[in-house]
Amino acid sequence: MMKPLAIALSLAVFGVPIAASAQETTRQPMPSAYFALRNQGGAFDFSEADWRIAVSEASERIYWKIGKDPTTMERVAEVAASIEGDPPFAWLFTVNLRPDQAGQFDTLLDTLVASEKPPFDGAETILRAPLCQLIRSAKDADVAVPVYYVATVEGAPERSACYTKVVEHVLDMPAEFQAPPLKQISIDGAALATQALMPGMVVVSNTLIVPDAWTSERQVVPRDSTTFAPGEMIMLHAMLDYVGRDLPGTPLASYEVRLDIELRDAEGNVIGAQNDAMRFTGQPIHSVPIRDDYWRTGVVTGFPLQEPGQYEIRYRLTDLNRPETAGQTEIIKTVLIE
């Protein structure tokens, strides 16, 4: 009797595998607010889980990035500055107090702001809630936009509520949260219309490849046989065309493709499956769709099979930026384990 399917997923080098979560398959054209959330490290980091809760409770579409890379944060600001309608933009840092400081929360924060020590010299508190303050830095010649400090208590239930209040405040007061002066970046306004008219995602090429050549040199070396030893890596390389983008035509455009895997025996019986086995996500090679391969994306995945026998592997791919009718395709491979 065949054992249940056990798939140990390997590399996804064109995209980074991310944790499984429910995703919408249709998206609004452009966000109505942008947030760049700067993690400073350790106790001064944002809680991504709490921020996701806050965003999910907002009635508006929110675009946000959390990270330590200043370049990524600056790109969010640049795109926010280039969108018609002047959507609000907030550059957020954190001030996370320890749980044992909760009883003195307002006193400690007010003292910090009143101290006029950098970076709080000239700052003011613009939002107060239980265990929550939003502090705005002073503008000066070296700062294109104010920096906002979200002050709350590390690990407290009020932290998620604080993030929600900050999001609501930015949406309610858009005039106070302006993007920095517009820089010269390339935006293709027709990309959204182009994507809406595209045919469904298709497989341009797919092949089983030599794992060592890929992992060491990123070389696509086709395997000359579909027979594998038990435990040997079965690695698939595929190129997909007409892959949808989130925020297409902007430097923040990204793709997200879900992989489901199904395993069948020689008689066609399903003997195992792994839904949402991997997510491929990343940014297109080109920032705007000025080349024919803008909508093309590569994926790589691999896993071993232990039990001898003939198998049919079905790789189902779903484009999460497009409706299911236009964003699904399947690759089928037959392999022999002996």
C-alpha positions as CSV (number, residue, x, y, z in Angstrom):
1,M,0.0,0.0,0.0
2,M,1.2,3.5,-0.9
3,K,2.2,5.7,2.0
4,P,0.6,9.1,2.3
5,L,2.3,11.9,0.3
6,A,5.1,13.5,2.1
7,I,6.5,16.5,0.2
8,A,9.6,18.3,1.5
9,L,9.6,21.6,-0.5
10,S,12.9,22.9,-1.7
11,L,13.9,26.2,-3.3
12,A,11.7,28.8,-4.9
13,V,14.4,31.1,-6.1
14,F,12.5,33.4,-8.6
15,G,10.1,34.1,-5.7
16,V,10.3,33.7,-1.9
17,P,7.9,31.1,-0.4
18,I,5.7,32.8,2.2
19,A,3.4,31.6,4.9
20,A,0.1,30.2,3.8
21,S,-2.8,32.6,4.3
22,A,-6.2,33.3,2.6
23,Q,-5.7,35.8,-0.2
24,E,-8.2,37.8,-2.3
25,T,-8.1,37.1,-6.0
26,T,-9.3,40.6,-7.2
27,R,-7.8,43.8,-6.1
28,Q,-8.6,47.5,-6.3
29,P,-6.6,49.5,-8.8
30,M,-4.7,51.7,-6.4
31,P,-4.4,52.0,-2.6
32,S,-6.0,55.0,-0.9
33,A,-3.1,55.2,1.7
34,Y,0.5,54.3,1.9
35,F,2.5,53.4,5.0
36,A,6.3,52.8,5.3
37,L,6.9,51.1,8.6
38,R,10.5,51.2,9.7
39,N,11.8,48.5,12.0
40,Q,14.7,49.6,14.1
41,G,15.5,46.2,15.6
42,G,14.6,44.2,18.7
43,A,12.2,45.8,21.0
44,F,11.6,48.7,18.6
45,D,10.2,46.6,15.8
46,F,6.6,46.7,14.6
47,S,4.4,43.7,15.2
48,E,3.5,42.5,11.7
49,A,0.7,40.3,13.0
50,D,-1.0,43.2,14.9
51,W,-0.5,45.6,11.9
52,R,-2.2,43.1,9.6
53,I,-5.2,43.0,11.9
54,A,-5.3,46.8,11.9
55,V,-5.2,47.0,8.1
56,S,-7.8,44.3,7.7
57,E,-10.2,46.3,9.9
58,A,-9.8,49.5,7.7
59,S,-12.5,50.2,5.2
60,E,-9.9,51.4,2.7
61,R,-7.3,49.7,0.6
62,I,-3.9,50.1,2.3
63,Y,-0.4,49.5,0.9
64,W,2.4,49.0,3.4
65,K,5.9,47.7,3.8
66,I,7.7,46.8,7.0
67,G,11.5,46.6,6.9
68,K,14.9,47.9,7.9
69,D,16.0,48.7,4.3
70,P,15.8,52.5,3.7
71,T,15.7,52.0,0.0
72,T,12.5,50.0,0.2
73,M,10.9,52.6,2.4
74,E,11.9,55.4,0.0
75,R,10.4,53.5,-2.9
76,V,7.0,53.5,-1.1
77,A,7.3,57.2,-0.5
78,E,8.2,57.8,-4.2
79,V,5.2,55.9,-5.5
80,A,2.8,57.5,-3.0
81,A,4.1,60.9,-4.3
82,S,3.4,59.9,-7.9
83,I,-0.2,58.7,-7.6
84,E,-3.0,61.0,-8.7
85,G,-5.2,62.4,-6.0
86,D,-2.4,62.8,-3.4
87,P,-3.2,59.8,-1.2
88,P,-1.9,60.1,2.3
89,F,1.5,58.7,3.1
90,A,2.9,58.1,6.6
91,W,6.4,57.1,7.5
92,L,6.1,55.3,10.9
93,F,8.6,54.4,13.5
94,T,7.9,52.7,16.8
95,V,8.4,53.5,20.5
96,N,7.5,50.3,22.3
97,L,7.4,50.6,26.1
98,R,7.8,47.5,28.3
99,P,4.7,46.0,30.0
100,D,6.0,47.1,33.4
101,Q,5.9,50.7,32.2
102,A,2.2,50.6,31.2
103,G,1.1,52.3,34.4
104,Q,3.2,55.4,33.6
105,F,2.6,55.3,29.9
106,D,1.3,58.9,29.3
107,T,3.7,60.4,31.8
108,L,6.8,58.7,30.2
109,L,5.8,59.6,26.7
110,D,4.9,63.2,27.6
111,T,8.3,63.6,29.3
112,L,10.1,62.2,26.2
113,V,8.4,64.6,23.9
114,A,9.0,67.6,26.3
115,S,12.6,66.7,26.6
116,E,13.4,68.2,23.2
117,K,16.2,65.7,22.7
118,P,16.8,64.3,19.2
119,P,14.8,63.0,17.4
120,F,11.9,64.5,19.6
121,D,13.0,68.1,19.6
122,G,10.1,70.1,18.3
123,A,7.8,67.0,18.1
124,E,4.2,67.0,19.2
125,T,1.6,64.3,20.1
126,I,-1.3,64.3,17.7
127,L,-3.2,61.3,18.8
128,R,-3.9,59.9,22.3
129,A,-5.7,56.7,23.2
130,P,-5.3,54.1,25.9
131,L,-1.7,52.9,25.9
132,C,-1.3,54.6,22.5
133,Q,0.2,57.9,21.2
134,L,1.1,59.1,17.7
135,I,3.9,61.6,17.8
136,R,4.9,63.7,14.9
137,S,8.5,64.9,14.4
138,A,9.2,68.5,13.5
139,K,9.9,69.4,9.9
140,D,13.3,70.7,9.0
141,A,15.4,71.3,6.0
142,D,16.8,67.8,6.0
143,V,13.4,66.0,6.3
144,A,11.1,65.9,3.3
145,V,8.1,64.7,5.4
146,P,7.6,64.4,9.1
147,V,8.4,61.0,10.8
148,Y,5.6,59.6,13.0
149,Y,6.3,57.5,16.1
150,V,3.7,55.0,17.1
151,A,4.1,54.6,20.9
152,T,2.4,51.6,22.6
153,V,3.2,48.8,25.0
154,E,5.1,45.7,23.7
155,G,2.9,42.7,23.6
156,A,-0.1,44.3,25.1
157,P,-3.6,43.7,23.6
158,E,-3.9,47.5,23.2
159,R,-1.1,47.4,20.6
160,S,-3.4,46.1,17.8
161,A,-6.0,48.7,18.7
162,C,-3.4,51.4,18.7
163,Y,-2.3,50.4,15.1
164,T,-6.0,50.5,14.1
165,K,-6.4,54.0,15.5
166,V,-3.3,55.2,13.7
167,V,-4.6,53.9,10.4
168,E,-8.0,55.5,10.9
169,H,-6.4,58.8,11.8
170,V,-4.3,58.8,8.6
171,L,-7.4,58.0,6.5
172,D,-9.5,60.6,8.3
173,M,-6.9,63.4,8.0
174,P,-5.3,62.9,4.6
175,A,-4.2,66.5,4.3
176,E,-1.9,66.1,7.2
177,F,-0.1,63.2,5.7
178,Q,1.4,64.3,2.4
179,A,3.9,62.3,0.4
180,P,7.4,63.9,-0.1
181,P,8.1,66.0,-3.2
182,L,7.7,64.0,-6.4
183,K,10.9,62.5,-7.8
184,Q,11.4,61.4,-11.4
185,I,10.3,57.8,-11.5
186,S,8.6,55.9,-14.3
187,I,4.9,55.1,-14.0
188,D,2.9,53.4,-16.7
189,G,-0.7,54.4,-16.2
190,A,-1.9,52.0,-19.0
191,A,-0.6,48.9,-17.3
192,L,-3.8,48.3,-15.3
193,A,-5.9,48.4,-18.5
194,T,-3.3,46.1,-20.2
195,Q,-3.6,43.6,-17.4
196,A,-7.4,43.6,-17.5
197,L,-7.3,42.6,-21.2
198,M,-4.6,39.9,-20.9
199,P,-5.4,36.3,-21.7
200,G,-5.1,33.8,-18.8
201,M,-1.8,32.8,-17.3
202,V,0.0,30.2,-19.5
203,V,3.0,28.0,-19.2
204,V,5.7,29.1,-21.6
205,S,8.2,26.3,-20.7
206,N,8.6,23.6,-18.1
207,T,11.3,21.1,-17.5
208,L,12.7,18.9,-14.8
209,I,16.2,20.2,-14.1
210,V,19.5,19.2,-12.4
211,P,19.2,20.5,-8.8
212,D,23.0,21.0,-8.3
213,A,23.4,23.1,-11.4
214,W,20.5,25.4,-10.2
215,T,21.4,25.7,-6.6
216,S,25.1,26.4,-7.3
217,E,25.1,28.4,-10.6
218,R,21.4,29.2,-11.2
219,Q,21.8,27.3,-14.4
220,V,18.8,25.6,-16.0
221,V,20.2,22.2,-17.0
222,P,17.4,19.9,-18.2
223,R,17.5,16.4,-16.7
224,D,17.9,13.7,-19.4
225,S,15.6,11.2,-17.6
226,T,12.4,11.1,-15.6
227,T,13.6,8.2,-13.5
228,F,14.7,9.1,-9.9
229,A,16.2,7.2,-7.0
230,P,14.2,7.1,-3.8
231,G,14.8,10.4,-1.9
232,E,16.4,12.1,-5.0
233,M,15.3,15.7,-5.5
234,I,12.6,16.2,-8.3
235,M,13.1,19.8,-9.3
236,L,10.8,21.6,-11.7
237,H,11.6,24.9,-13.5
238,A,8.8,26.7,-15.3
239,M,8.3,30.0,-17.0
240,L,4.8,31.6,-16.8
241,D,3.4,34.3,-19.0
242,Y,0.5,36.8,-18.4
243,V,1.1,36.8,-14.7
244,G,-0.8,39.6,-13.0
245,R,0.8,42.3,-11.0
246,D,-0.4,44.1,-7.9
247,L,0.0,47.9,-8.6
248,P,1.1,47.2,-12.2
249,G,3.2,49.8,-14.0
250,T,4.7,51.2,-10.8
251,P,8.0,50.4,-9.1
252,L,6.0,48.6,-6.4
253,A,4.5,46.1,-8.8
254,S,4.6,42.5,-7.5
255,Y,3.3,39.1,-8.4
256,E,2.0,36.3,-6.2
257,V,1.5,32.7,-7.5
258,R,0.2,29.9,-5.3
259,L,1.3,26.3,-5.9
260,D,-0.9,23.3,-5.1
261,I,0.6,19.8,-5.6
262,E,-1.3,16.6,-6.2
263,L,0.2,13.1,-6.5
264,R,-1.4,10.2,-8.4
265,D,-0.4,6.5,-8.8
266,A,0.0,4.6,-12.0
267,E,-3.8,3.9,-12.1
268,G,-4.6,7.6,-11.8
269,N,-5.7,7.4,-8.1
270,V,-5.0,10.5,-6.0
271,I,-2.7,9.3,-3.2
272,G,-1.7,12.6,-1.7
273,A,-2.1,16.4,-2.0
274,Q,-0.6,19.5,-0.5
275,N,-2.7,22.6,-1.1
276,D,-1.0,26.0,-0.8
277,A,2.3,24.2,-0.8
278,M,4.3,27.3,-1.7
279,R,3.9,30.9,-2.6
280,F,6.1,32.5,-5.3
281,T,6.2,36.3,-4.7
282,G,8.5,39.1,-5.9
283,Q,8.8,42.0,-8.3
284,P,9.1,41.9,-12.1
285,I,12.5,42.3,-13.6
286,H,11.4,45.6,-15.3
287,S,9.8,48.4,-13.2
288,V,7.3,49.3,-16.0
289,P,5.8,47.2,-18.8
290,I,8.0,48.5,-21.6
291,R,9.1,45.1,-22.8
292,D,7.3,42.0,-24.0
293,D,8.5,39.9,-21.0
294,Y,7.2,42.3,-18.3
295,W,4.3,39.9,-17.5
296,R,6.6,36.8,-17.5
297,T,7.7,35.1,-14.3
298,G,9.8,32.1,-13.5
299,V,9.2,29.6,-10.7
300,V,11.3,26.7,-9.3
301,T,10.2,24.1,-6.8
302,G,11.5,20.7,-5.7
303,F,10.8,17.7,-3.4
304,P,11.8,14.0,-3.1
305,L,9.6,10.9,-3.2
306,Q,10.7,7.9,-1.2
307,E,8.5,5.0,-2.3
308,P,9.4,3.1,-5.6
309,G,6.7,3.3,-8.3
310,Q,5.4,5.4,-11.1
311,Y,3.7,8.7,-10.2
312,E,1.9,11.5,-11.9
313,I,2.7,14.9,-10.3
314,R,0.2,17.7,-10.9
315,Y,1.5,21.2,-10.2
316,R,-1.5,23.6,-10.0
317,L,-0.6,27.3,-10.2
318,T,-2.9,30.1,-9.3
319,D,-2.3,33.8,-10.0
320,L,-3.5,35.6,-6.9
321,N,-3.6,39.0,-8.6
322,R,-6.2,37.9,-11.1
323,P,-9.6,36.2,-11.1
324,E,-9.5,32.4,-11.0
325,T,-10.9,32.2,-14.5
326,A,-7.9,34.0,-15.9
327,G,-5.3,33.0,-13.3
328,Q,-5.0,29.2,-13.1
329,T,-2.9,26.7,-15.0
330,E,-1.5,23.2,-14.5
331,I,1.7,21.3,-15.2
332,I,1.7,17.5,-15.3
333,K,4.9,15.3,-15.0
334,T,5.2,11.5,-14.9
335,V,8.2,10.2,-13.0
336,L,9.5,6.7,-12.0
337,I,11.0,6.1,-8.6
338,E,13.3,3.0,-8.6
